[in-house]
Amino acid sequence: MKTSTKVILALLAAPVIFGGVVANAPAKAEPSAPVSKVVTLPDTTQAPKTKYVPVFRLPTKPCSEDEQTSRDCYWDAAKRGNGKGFSYWVDKSGHVTYLNPRLNNERNRAEFANRKRAAGWQFWGNVWGHQLCYAKVGDTSYIECFDGFKETS
């Protein structure tokens, strides 16, 4: 036999030979540390009770056309104002959500607001049902809203 085979056989036989000596030793039944608390595990055979909470609640009152602080309301662009524009709702915290998803990009809204403020335009809020509007006031006033509405007065 080769030496490597003898070494492997010796390693495999050692637990069997020496394990018999340890197996004949008397077993101790005392715990190494005192038991202070018994924990029962929950019964996993029953499904947990789930409480369903709606993610959001759609408002039921219409927004006014010229109120700057409209909250918890909706705007149906097809039925209100001039029948043009984009429908949206405003939640209780004042956040506007358009039904057209391209108008819900927060980065684009912030860039629009920063451009208007940098150019010296004033925030007017809600103008004739259009949200997020800015105005450049002078002899001729210009109004531009985030949804693309423009007005000159």
N, C-alpha and C positions, 0 to 999 in steps of 0.2 A: 504494500500500500504506500501511496505517496504520503508525504508529511502533511500536506494541506488537508487531505482526507481524514487523517488521524486527528488533526486539530478540530475539524468540524464535528466529528463524531464525539470527541471529548466534551465539546461545548454543549452538544445536544443531550448527552448522557448525564451531565453534571446535575441538572435540576431534578432528574428522575432519582438519582442516587441520593442526593442530599435532601431532596424534598421528602423522602420517606422518613428521615430522621426528624424533620420539623413537624411532619404530620402527626407523629406519635406524641408530641408535647401536649400537655393539657391546655385547653382553651380558656381564656379569661372572659367572663361574661359582663364585666363591669365597664361602663362607658368611661372614656378618658376625661370627659368634661360633664358637669351636671346639666341635665336638661331643664331649661327654664320655661319653655313655652312650646305648646303644640300648635302647629299651623295646619289648618284644614284647607285643602285646595278647592276652588269652586267647581261646581258640577258643570262639565263642558258638554254634556249630552244635550242640554237645552240651548236653544238659540238665545242670545242676549236680547233684551228688550231695547228697541231702537225708537228714539224720538225723532221724528222728521220735522225739521225747521225749514220753512221756505227761504230760499236764497234772497229774494227780493219781493216786494209787493208793488205792483203797478198802481200809480195814482189814479183816482177816479174823478178829480175835478179839473176843469180846463184852466190853462194858464191865461192870465190877462194879457192884453196886447202891449201895454206900456208900463207895466209894473216892474220895477227894476229888481225887486226881491221876490220873484215867484219861486215858491218851493212846493214840493209834493203836488205837482200838477202835470198835465200833458198838453201838447199842442198838436192838433191834427191839421196839417198844412193844407190838405185837400178841402177841408170844410171851413177853415177860418182864414181871416185876412183876405188876401187877394187870390187865394186858391193855389198859389205857387210856393215853392220853398220846400223845406224838409221837416218832417214830423219828428218830435222828440218828446221826452219826459224829463222832468226835474225831480230828483229824489229829495228826501227831507233835509239832507245836508247841503242842497243847492247844486249838486253835480248834474250836469246836462248829459243825457245819453240820446244820441240821434238814432233813428231807425236805419239810417244809411251808415253802415259800419266805417266807411272811409272818413267820416267826420268825427269818429271817436278816438282818433289818435292823439294822445295827450301831448306828445312831443310837438306835433304840428300845431296844436292849440297854443302851446307855450311859445313857440317860435313866432306865430302870428301876433300874440300879445306883446312880445318883446320888440318886434319890428315896429308896431304901432306906438308903443311907449317911447321908443328911441326917436321916432319921428315927431314926437310931441303931441300925439293924439290923446284925447281923453276917453276913459272907459265909460260907456253909457249903458252897458248891460243889455237890457231887453228893449229892442226898438221894433214896433209893429209886429211882434211875435217872433222876431229873429233874436237869438241869444248871442252873447259874446260880441257885442258891437262896440266900435270905437268911432269917435268923431273928431274931425279937424275943424275947429270953430274959427270963423273969420267972417269977412263980408259975405262970402259964399261958404256954407258949411257942407262938409262931405262926411257921409256916414258909410262905414264898411263893417260888415259882420263876418264872422268866421265861416258861415255857411255860403258866402259868396254874394250876399245881398249888398247892394250899393244904392245910395240915395244922395241926391244933391238938393240943398234947400237954400 
